[in-house]
Every structure is written in C-alpha cells, then in structure tokens.
Amino acid sequence: MSSLVLILAVGCVVLGVAGVERGPNRSKELALIAALAAAAAGGRVLFAFVPNVQPVTIIVAVTGATLGPRAGIAVGGSAALLSNAFLGQGPWTPWQMIGWGLVGATAGMLPRLLRNRFALAAFGIAWGFLFDWLMDVWAWSALGQNADATSFLAFVSTGIPFDIAHATGNVVIALIAGPTLIRMLDRYARRLHASFLPTEGTT
C-alpha cells in the first residue's frame, strides 16, 4: 500500500513536469513551476506555527487555474516534498503530494470559474476539508487490522477543528491574495504563449 502511494505521488510530479509544453520557453515555464512550488513550500513553513493554516492549497489552485492542470499537479506535489524537507519527511509525504496534486488537477478543470475570488474561496473551503480527509485516510490505514469504520469516523471527528482552520485560512488567502496572483500568472502565461506565435513574414 505505502509503495503504491509513493509511486503515485512521484508520478504526479513527473507527469506534471513532463507535460509542460515543449519549445523555446520550456525552461522558463519549468522555472516558474519551481518558483511557485518554492513559494508554496516557504509559505507553509512560515505558517507552521498556526495549526493547519497554510497557503499551499490556494497557490496550487491558482497555478492549476492559470497554467493548466499539469502545472498544478507539479507544483502541488513539489510543494509538499520541499516543505517537508524542513517540517519533516515521513509516510504522510506521498499522501500530501497526491492531495495537493489533486488540488492542482481539479483547479485546472475550472479555469474560468476560479477567476472569481468567491468561487476560489469556495474551492478552498471544499479542498480544505477534502485534503484533510485524505490525510485521515492515511492515518486510518496505518492502524492495520484495527482500521474499521468506527476508527475512521473517530479520526474525522477529532480533526474537524483543524479542517475548519484549513478551510478558513484558504478563504482568507483566496479573497486577499487570490486575484492578484491570478492576474500575475495570467500575464506571464499570455507572454509565454505569445512568444510561440510566428512573427510577421515567417512561416
């Protein structure tokens, strides 16, 4: 089980990076993905003193909405791996990589909708709970033979205050920083794709 999760987690990052459009600006897009992953990871480390409040979810969501699902997957998986280099690696890391990779993938399917700050906030609420419930699945699966429906419900109910904190933090970050980050990445994406267009007189 743990080996399969690790393979899936690494596959998320590899799939995202491999899916970046090939061409003269490939290196620039990869550099942007690395910078976004580093920013998300750094924000998570800085907010570590506030229980379960972190900017990773919204940064990954905005990346997916503006640069596409594959970029969102790459940033989500990389951010989890990078931040845990400071916060501590463990069997939870692949689950976090998959969770934030899914955030980027689903955001990439809703590019128009998530340009509305309130829709982005609602997306943050949903994934604040979904991400934490995925982590509850990891904790529950670690129980082995003692894993049953009762123990899973116990994990979920115990973590509700942390789920609410994650969702609330996502709302605040989405409303305050979301629109600015979206505009910035939209401008970069337009410049990046415009450079692929042939200049006048070329074929």
Secondary structure as GFF3:
##gff-version 3
##sequence-region A 1 203
A	DSSP	alpha_helix	2	18	.	.	.	ID=ss1
A	DSSP	alpha_helix	26	46	.	.	.	ID=ss2
A	DSSP	three_ten_helix	47	49	.	.	.	ID=ss3
A	DSSP	alpha_helix	56	67	.	.	.	ID=ss4
A	DSSP	alpha_helix	69	87	.	.	.	ID=ss5
A	DSSP	alpha_helix	92	108	.	.	.	ID=ss6
A	DSSP	three_ten_helix	113	115	.	.	.	ID=ss7
A	DSSP	alpha_helix	117	141	.	.	.	ID=ss8
A	DSSP	three_ten_helix	144	146	.	.	.	ID=ss9
A	DSSP	alpha_helix	149	158	.	.	.	ID=ss10
A	DSSP	alpha_helix	160	194	.	.	.	ID=ss11
###
